[in-house]
């Protein structure tokens, strides 16, 4: 969701019948609904937690993304699901050949992530999220959050 520059490949992938696996679809935990200002200081880069250096966890970028995070929270509440489930459902509902591969160290989170397949988003809801994402202008791990058109 946060790294959208690959979307320009989608028409070709669809035409050729090629699936797309989305690595880190929860943006290294950014789309869990738990992101707060000041949290980047809690990540220990020396201990291998690379989120300490990821731009989406900088306070100014959390602030810039607050409207998106609020929208995801609102929509998740309306669907009776968690924000991570809604984020994964956005991808699953967007294209049938998109396959998010979320990771977790906890079995209960894996089960929660799997339940995202039960969350059905309408085309209008997907468009609302896309519009919010299109308006974001800040760096995320690997590039800019906005789609490169």
C-alpha positions as CSV (number, residue, x, y, z in Angstrom):
1,X,0.0,0.0,0.0
2,X,2.8,2.4,0.9
3,X,5.1,1.5,-2.0
4,X,3.0,2.0,-5.1
5,X,5.5,2.7,-7.8
6,X,5.2,-0.9,-9.0
7,X,1.5,-0.4,-10.0
8,X,2.7,0.8,-13.4
9,X,3.6,-2.8,-14.1
10,X,0.1,-4.1,-13.4
11,X,-1.5,-3.7,-16.9
12,X,1.3,-5.8,-18.3
13,X,1.1,-8.4,-15.5
14,X,-2.6,-8.7,-16.0
15,X,-2.3,-9.0,-19.8
16,X,0.3,-11.8,-19.4
17,X,-1.5,-13.6,-16.6
18,X,1.3,-13.0,-14.1
19,X,0.7,-12.8,-10.4
20,X,2.4,-10.2,-8.1
21,X,3.6,-11.0,-4.6
22,X,3.7,-7.9,-2.4
23,X,6.5,-8.1,0.1
24,X,5.9,-6.4,3.5
25,X,2.3,-5.3,2.7
26,X,2.0,-3.8,6.2
27,X,5.0,-1.5,5.6
28,X,7.1,-3.1,8.3
29,X,4.4,-2.5,10.8
30,X,3.5,1.0,9.7
31,X,0.0,-0.1,8.7
32,X,-0.9,-1.9,11.9
33,X,-2.8,1.0,13.5
34,X,-0.2,1.2,16.3
35,X,2.1,3.9,14.8
36,X,2.6,6.9,17.0
37,X,5.0,9.9,17.0
38,X,8.2,9.2,18.8
39,X,8.2,5.5,18.3
40,X,11.2,5.4,15.9
41,X,13.4,6.2,18.9
42,X,12.3,2.9,20.4
43,X,13.7,0.9,17.5
44,X,17.3,-0.3,18.1
45,X,19.2,-0.2,14.8
46,X,22.2,-1.7,16.5
47,X,20.2,-4.8,17.4
48,X,19.2,-5.2,13.8
49,X,15.8,-3.4,13.9
50,X,16.1,-1.6,10.6
51,X,12.9,0.4,11.3
52,X,15.2,2.7,13.2
53,X,16.3,4.0,9.8
54,X,13.0,3.7,7.9
55,X,11.7,7.1,6.8
56,X,8.0,6.2,7.3
57,X,8.6,6.0,11.1
58,X,10.0,9.6,11.3
59,X,7.7,11.9,13.3
60,X,7.2,14.2,10.3
61,X,6.1,11.4,8.1
62,X,3.8,9.9,10.7
63,X,2.2,13.4,10.9
64,X,1.9,13.5,7.1
65,X,0.2,10.1,7.0
66,X,-2.2,10.7,9.8
67,X,-5.2,11.3,7.5
68,X,-4.5,7.9,5.9
69,X,-4.1,6.2,9.2
70,X,-7.4,7.8,10.4
71,X,-9.2,6.7,7.3
72,X,-7.9,3.1,7.7
73,X,-9.0,3.1,11.3
74,X,-12.5,4.4,10.4
75,X,-13.0,1.9,7.6
76,X,-11.7,-1.0,9.8
77,X,-14.2,-0.1,12.5
78,X,-17.0,0.0,9.9
79,X,-16.0,-3.5,8.7
80,X,-15.5,-4.9,12.2
81,X,-11.9,-5.8,11.4
82,X,-8.4,-4.6,12.4
83,X,-6.4,-2.0,10.5
84,X,-3.9,-4.6,9.3
85,X,-6.8,-6.8,8.0
86,X,-8.2,-3.8,6.2
87,X,-4.8,-2.9,4.7
88,X,-4.4,-6.5,3.5
89,X,-8.0,-6.6,2.2
90,X,-7.3,-3.5,0.2
91,X,-4.7,-5.4,-1.7
92,X,-6.6,-8.6,-2.0
93,X,-9.7,-6.8,-3.3
94,X,-7.8,-4.6,-5.6
95,X,-6.7,-7.3,-8.0
96,X,-7.3,-11.1,-7.8
97,X,-3.7,-11.8,-8.8
98,X,-2.2,-9.7,-6.0
99,X,-0.8,-11.8,-3.2
100,X,0.3,-10.0,0.0
101,X,2.9,-12.0,2.0
102,X,2.8,-10.5,5.5
103,X,5.2,-11.8,8.0
104,X,4.9,-12.2,11.7
105,X,6.6,-13.9,14.7
106,X,3.4,-14.6,16.4
107,X,0.9,-17.3,15.5
108,X,-2.1,-15.2,16.5
109,X,-1.1,-12.4,14.1
110,X,-0.7,-14.9,11.3
111,X,-4.3,-16.1,11.9
112,X,-5.5,-12.5,12.1
113,X,-3.7,-11.7,8.8
114,X,-5.3,-14.7,7.1
115,X,-8.8,-13.5,8.1
116,X,-8.2,-10.4,5.9
117,X,-9.5,-12.6,3.1
118,X,-13.0,-12.4,4.7
119,X,-13.0,-8.6,4.5
120,X,-14.7,-7.4,1.3
121,X,-14.1,-3.8,0.2
122,X,-16.2,-2.2,-2.5
123,X,-14.7,-0.4,-5.5
124,X,-15.6,2.9,-3.8
125,X,-13.8,2.0,-0.6
126,X,-10.7,0.9,-2.6
127,X,-10.9,4.3,-4.5
128,X,-11.1,6.2,-1.2
129,X,-8.0,4.5,0.0
130,X,-6.2,5.1,-3.3
131,X,-7.1,8.8,-3.3
132,X,-5.7,9.1,0.3
133,X,-2.5,7.3,-0.8
134,X,-2.2,9.5,-4.0
135,X,-2.2,12.6,-1.8
136,X,0.7,11.4,0.4
137,X,4.1,12.9,-0.3
138,X,6.8,11.5,1.8
139,X,9.5,8.9,1.7
140,X,8.9,5.3,2.7
141,X,11.4,2.4,2.7
142,X,12.4,1.9,-1.0
143,X,11.1,5.2,-2.4
144,X,8.2,7.7,-2.3
145,X,4.8,6.7,-1.0
146,X,2.9,8.2,-4.0
147,X,2.4,6.1,-7.1
148,X,4.8,6.9,-10.0
149,X,2.6,7.5,-13.0
